[in-house]
Amino acid sequence: MGVRRAFVWASAGRYTVMLLNLAATLILARLLAPSEYGVAVLGGAIFAVAEALRAVGGGAYLIQKQELSADNIRACFTVSLGATLLVTVALLLLAHPLARFFAMPHLDRYLEVAALGYLTGPFVYPISALMGRNLAFGALAVIGVMTALVNAVVGVSLAMQGFGYMSFAWASTVSTAAGMLIYLYYWKDRSIFRPSFREWRSVLGFGIYDSATAVVSQIADALPYFIFGKLLSAEAVGLSQRAVTLCFVPERIILSGVGAVALPAFSQHTRAGNRLAPVYLRALELITAAQWPSLVLLFVLAQPITSLLLGAHWSGVVPLVHILAIALLFSFPLALHYATVVTVGAIRYMPLVMALQSIASIAILAAAARHGLYAAALSTLLIVPCNGLIALSIARHFVGFRWTDVVAATKKSLLASTLAAAGPVAIMLIYRSADQPAAAIVIALLTAAAGWYTGLRLTNHPLLGEMLRALKALRGSSTAARIVQLKARLFGT
């Protein structure tokens, strides 16, 4: 019950954050041109790599460790603080050279301002990890929502005042500072910030591999934007990032909760002496039942969704969304990849595997990008399925299951996804000449929901039972009880 409740809170928090970010996107997309947005995307990609560098003292160590002592926690903070200071200095020194390399004169200003927010990390990540280890995802959800709200309000306000791409830099800095203060409010034990080197070998023993894995992963995620920024233009960077953002909506709404809960849940399951294979396959079954219908729906409604959320001047995003939505159907093993590898104690193998995997992917993408942004998008139809297959193969090696088990775990989801797609496809074909009016979009969404539910019922999919149990767990939580009490006080019901 604790894991289900944690998943519900993690998903609810990320869903709310997604809605806040979506609201900000609706406004910012109409205030900023794709080229302006491209500068912010490139700056954000650089900081994503910087975040991975300080994972050497990150939270995964605190979550997965069997027996956790005060010295472990303090050493983790100390290592993270040292890594953060070193990376911050490097970022400030490299700001001007990076701006010249990408021929974006104002990129250095973005990096210098965003570096202020980067400094808060060592005070946030130990608390976040300890709360995650205790499955305190209700509090984590509240913190995430408050931080996102500050980020959205500051970003939109500054954009309306003409700050352009710098709105993102200042919003990031202010929101991370606010997030740090909220974390400190929730976690009263300040002794975890006492510098200590007693367990530094233990932290680095795990953290070096974890950080190397994260660095390779983040570089792989950021390199497309670096490549587009160098070979194409800032506009190409902006268009590609908006397409990726839309296509990852299902993951951020549905699978982000999986990513947050998977490592603590898998670790807890393994510590109890249970086999991981049944839990892993069950997770795949639940993931595909939620992710696949969402991606199919995104493919069908790409044009009206892009027009509604971003505006007419972002029409170049539509063909990219069509391609990426298809490619991401094969990404379902990736949500569990990191948690599985850490749980089975195979983190030391990850940097090399990720490096080889990323080199191959980026080589394909870079070769395709020379022929334009559309060709680069088409290359994901090869890259994503290969990465998904590699993740499944690694999990199969360490966890132990058959390929036929994967087919059995996903066949029900395939039928539910097919039924979910039938209605929207018919509606969009009927209303194609009318440029998909709002009424048609609403009907398409309703028919998709009806088809999906019918598929789950016909196949007796376990997702239905999990949804009901999760709802019951949420209703039984202390936070939910307090909400009910507050409602009674306010409305007398």
C-alpha positions, -999 to 999 in steps of 0.1 A, spaced: 0 0 0 29 24 8 44 20 -27 10 26 -44 3 57 -23 38 70 -31 32 64 -68 -1 83 -66 15 113 -49 45 113 -71 23 112 -102 -1 138 -88 27 162 -80 43 158 -114 9 161 -131 2 194 -113 37 206 -122 30 197 -158 -2 217 -158 17 247 -144 44 244 -170 18 240 -197 1 272 -186 34 290 -187 41 275 -222 8 287 -236 18 323 -226 56 322 -233 51 306 -267 32 337 -277 57 362 -261 89 346 -275 100 337 -310 115 302 -316 150 318 -320 148 334 -286 135 302 -271 164 284 -287 190 303 -266 172 293 -234 171 257 -245 208 256 -253 216 272 -219 193 247 -202 210 218 -220 244 230 -207 231 231 -171 216 196 -175 251 183 -181 263 203 -151 236 187 -129 249 153 -139 284 162 -130 275 167 -94 256 134 -92 289 122 -78 274 132 -45 238 128 -55 207 113 -39 207 79 -55 234 68 -31 213 77 -1 182 59 -15 198 26 -24 222 21 6 211 -8 28 221 8 62 223 45 63 243 64 89 247 101 97 282 100 84 269 87 50 245 116 47 271 142 57 297 128 34 272 129 6 265 166 12 302 174 15 310 157 -18 281 173 -35 291 208 -22 326 204 -35 315 192 -69 290 220 -71 316 247 -64 340 233 -89 314 230 -117 301 265 -110 336 280 -114 340 260 -146 307 273 -160 316 309 -153 350 305 -169 335 288 -200 305 311 -204 321 334 -230 339 307 -250 306 287 -252 287 318 -264 314 323 -292 314 287 -302 276 286 -308 276 321 -322 250 332 -297 264 364 -282 240 365 -251 244 329 -241 270 339 -216 246 361 -197 221 332 -194 248 309 -180 260 334 -155 226 341 -140 214 305 -140 246 295 -122 233 313 -91 204 288 -89 228 259 -95 245 267 -62 215 256 -42 217 220 -52 238 206 -23 212 217 1 183 203 -18 193 169 -31 202 152 3 168 162 17 150 151 -15 167 117 -14 160 111 22 123 119 17 122 97 -13 138 69 6 110 72 32 84 73 4 74 108 15 61 117 -19 32 137 -6 55 163 8 78 161 -23 47 167 -45 39 199 -26 75 211 -29 76 204 -66 43 222 -72 53 253 -52 87 255 -70 70 251 -104 45 278 -95 73 303 -86 91 294 -118 60 299 -140 50 332 -124 85 347 -125 92 335 -160 59 348 -175 62 381 -156 97 388 -168 88 378 -204 59 403 -204 84 430 -193 106 422 -223 134 401 -207 132 376 -236 152 344 -231 167 358 -198 132 352 -183 141 315 -182 174 321 -164 160 344 -137 130 321 -133 152 291 -128 174 309 -102 145 324 -82 125 291 -82 154 269 -71 161 293 -43 125 292 -32 126 254 -35 156 252 -12 138 273 14 107 250 13 129 219 16 146 234 46 112 241 61 102 204 58 135 189 70 144 203 104 176 183 109 203 207 99 230 184 111 230 167 77 248 198 64 277 193 87 308 187 65 323 152 70 347 131 51 344 99 71 324 80 45 337 98 14 351 66 -1 317 50 1 300 80 -15 325 82 -43 326 45 -48 290 47 -59 289 83 -70 316 81 -96 297 54 -115 264 71 -109 277 105 -120 295 90 -151 262 74 -161 243 106 -155 268 127 -174 267 103 -204 229 103 -203 226 141 -201 252 147 -228 233 123 -250 201 143 -243 218 177 -247 239 169 -278 210 171 -303 205 207 -292 243 214 -294 244 199 -328 213 218 -341 227 250 -325 260 245 -344 249 230 -377 215 246 -381 201 276 -361 187 288 -328 152 285 -344 159 248 -351 169 243 -315 136 259 -304 114 239 -328 131 206 -319 128 213 -281 91 222 -284 85 189 -303 103 169 -277 84 187 -249 50 178 -265 60 142 -272 72 137 -236 39 149 -221 28 113 -216 60 104 -198 60 135 -176 24 130 -166 23 93 -163 58 78 -162 75 105 -141 58 90 -111 73 56 -121 108 71 -123 105 86 -88 91 55 -71 108 27 -90 142 29 -73 129 30 -37 103 3 -45 127 -20 -64 153 -16 -36 127 -23 -9 115 -54 -28 150 -67 -32 160 -61 4 130 -83 14 146 -112 -6 121 -113 -34 127 -119 -71 127 -87 -92 115 -102 -125 78 -104 -117 78 -68 -104 97 -56 -135 74 -73 -160 43 -60 -141 57 -25 -143 62 -29 -181 26 -40 -183 13 -9 -164 36 15 -182 26 4 -218 -11 6 -209 -7 42 -200 20 54 -224 11 38 -257 -25 52 -260 -12 87 -250 14 87 -278 -10 74 -304 -34 102 -294 -6 127 -296 2 115 -331 -34 119 -343 -40 153 -327 -5 168 -334 -17 197 -355 -46 210 -333 -26 205 -302 4 224 -315 -19 252 -328 -37 254 -295 -7 253 -272 20 271 -291 3 292 -318 5 294 -356 42 304 -358 52 271 -343 36 250 -372 71 235 -380 67 214 -348 38 193 -362 58 169 -386 84 165 -358 58 154 -333 44 129 -358 78 112 -361 88 114 -324 55 100 -312 60 69 -333 96 65 -322 87 69 -285 63 39 -286 95 18 -283 109 37 -253 88 20 -226 118 0 -210 137 32 -205 115 44 -176 128 14 -155 163 12 -168 182 32 -142 163 19 -112 168 -17 -124 205 -14 -129 210 3 -95 189 -22 -77 208 -52 -90 241 -36 -81 253 -32 -117 259 6 -117 296 1 -125 287 -12 -159 265 17 -169 290 44 -179 306 22 -206 273 9 -219 258 44 -219 288 59 -236 288 33 -264 251 37 -268 252 75 -269 281 76 -293 262 55 -318 230 75 -313 246 109 -317 266 98 -347 234 88 -365 217 120 -354 246 142 -365 248 126 -399 211 131 -404 211 167 -391 234 177 -420 203 172 -442 180 193 -421 158 191 -390 133 168 -406 159 142 -415 173 144 -379 138 136 -366 135 106 -389 167 92 -375 149 87 -341 129 59 -357 162 40 -356 177 54 -325 149 50 -300 139 14 -308 176 4 -305 180 21 -271 148 4 -259 160 -30 -270 194 -24 -253 176 -15 -220 154 -46 -222 185 -68 -229 204 -55 -199 174 -59 -177 169 -95 -190 205 -103 -183 204 -92 -146 168 -97 -137 161 -129 -156 131 -132 -178 122 -145 -213 114 -125 -244 81 -142 -245 74 -128 -210 77 -92 -225 53 -101 -252 28 -115 -227 32 -84 -205 24 -59 -233 -2 -77 -255 -31 -64 -235 -18 -29 -237 -15 -32 -274 -52 -40 -278 -62 -12 -254 -41 13 -274 -57 2 -306 -92 7 -293 -82 40 -278 -69 52 -312 -100 41 -333 -123 69 -323 -99 99 -326 -87 87 -360 -123 86 -373 -131 120 -358 -100 137 -373 -107 122 -407 -143 135 -407 -133 170 -395 -101 173 -416 -116 198 -440 -129 219 -411 -94 223 -397 -102 202 -366 -125 226 -346 -124 225 -309 -156 204 -306 -140 177 -328 -109 177 -305 -131 173 -274 -150 144 -291 -118 128 -301 -105 129 -265 -138 114 -252 -138 86 -277 -102 78 -269 -110 76 -232 -140 53 -239 -119 31 -262 -91 28 -237 -114 19 -209 -131 -6 -231 -98 -22 -239 -88 -24 -203 -121 -40 -194 -120 -65 -223 -85 -76 -215 -89 -75 -177 -58 -54 -176 -42 -51 -142 -40 -13 -146 -77 -10 -137 -72 -27 -104 -41 -7 -97 -60 25 -104 -87 16 -79 -62 5 -52 -42 37 -57 -74 58 -53 -82 39 -22 -47 44 -8 -49 82 -16 -83 85 2 -69 67 32 -38 90 35 -35 115 63 -31 143 38 -64 134 22 -81 133 56 -68 168 64 -82 181 30 -116 166 39 -115 183 73 -106 216 58 -134 213 32 -159 206 61 -147 237 80 -149 260 50 -182 247 34 -198 230 63 -201 197 44 
